[in-house]
Amino acid sequence: LQGAILAEEKVGLKMNVEEKNLNKIISILPAIKNPTISRLSKKGWCAIETIIDESVVRNLIPKLKQNGAQGIIEYPLNKVIY
């Protein structure tokens, strides 16, 4: 039950980023711990996934785009278990 309550205040965020912009993007991402970073099949690109407070996502997405993030996906969470 507590995990479902915590999830109401959070959203998931996924995006693609060129490796040259990776440090910029990570520095502006508020995350529960650290974002997950996966290499993409296209050389020089990676995917970032993180969980953030829903209250900051509206202002964060334009900053991510300005710093090179592409294909940004925001999604709801069912549970957050620490």
Secondary structure by P-SEA (a helix, b strand, c coil): caaaaaaccbbbbbbcccccaaaaaaaacccccbbbbbbccccccbbbbbccccccaaaaaaaaaaaccccccccccccccc
